[in-house]
Amino acid sequence: DVTETIAGNLPNEVEEIDARHDIQKNADGSWTANGHMPLEDLVQYVPLPLDEKREYHTIAGLLMEYLQRIPKPGEEVQVGDYLLKTLQVESHRVQKVQIIPLRKDGEMEYEV
């Protein structure tokens, strides 16, 4: 199409980034990731501030540490300049998390 001729190949609305961990960058600038994704892998895509000495190693563990319990779908936690929103929980396990970049004033960059 004409736009791609001018601008080059445009990413699909949802672009698979790493199938091994099932992290996707969404068209709105947010990310969707599996709750079991290791934080060491996540920070390659999303620069979350992490404590050096921590007892959790996954996105789900990070959410549980902040909330001090298993999150419910729709619950949100702010970590640095990002809002982590629990999308899916099954059998007390966080399955999917949306990672939303925040503006410097703490507001979302877009409407969810």
N, C-alpha and C positions, 0 to 999 in steps of 0.2 A: 504494500500500500504506500501511498505518497509520503505519509509521516515517517515510515521506516526508511524510505529512500533518502529523505533529508536527514533524519536523526540517527539512522543506523538501526540495528536490531534492538527492539524494545523488550524489556522483560515481561513475561506473562504476569497476569494479575497476582498469582501466587507462585513464587519461584522456589523450587526445592534446592536447598543449599547443601545439606549433608544428610543423605538418606540413612546413614548408619545411626544417627541420633535423631533423625526426623525433626530437624529445625528448618523452618521456612521463614523467609522474609516476605511479609505481606505488602501489597500495593500501597497500603496506607502508612508504611514506615514502621509498623510494629513487627514483632517476631512471634511465631508460635513454635513451642518446643515441647518435647516429652518431659515429663516430670523427672524421669530417671536419668536425664542427660547430666554427665559429670560437669561440675562448675569449671574445671580446668579447660574443658572443650568449649563451654558456653562463652567464656571470656574472649575467645578468638573472634567471636561475632559481636558480642555485646560487652562493653567494658564496665562490668559491675564492680564496685568496690567490695573486696572480700577480706575478711580478717585472716591473717596468717595462721593463727592458732584457732581452728574451728573444728567442731566435731561432726559437721555435715559435709557431704561431698557432692550432692546433687541439687538440682533446682527444688525438688520436693523437700529435701532436708533443710534448705535455706528457708523456705516458706514455713515449715513446721517450727524451726528455731525462732523466727520472728513472731509467730502467733502463739507458740507454746502449746500447740495442739494440731490435729489434722485439719487442714483448711476445707471449707465447704466451697462448692462451685460458686463463682462470682465474687469471692473474697479477694481483696487487694492488699498488697504490701508495697510500700515505697522503699526502694533500695537505691541509694544514690540518686541519679537523674532518671531512674526508670520506675515504672509502676508494674509490678508483677500481679497478674490477675489469673486466678485459678479458673480454668475453663471446664475441666472434666476430672471427677474423682470417682473411682470404682473400687469397691472393697477396701476402703480406707487408704487407697493409694492415689496420689496425684498423677493423673495421666497426661494432661495437657495444660500448658501455661501460656498466656499471652504476655509478652514483654513490650511495654509501651514506653517510648521515649517521652520525657517530660521537658517542658521549657525550663529555663533557669528559675522562673518564679514558682515552680512546682506544679503548674497547670499542665494538662495534656496538650500535646502539639496539635491534636485533632480530636474530633468528637468520636467516641466509641459507640 
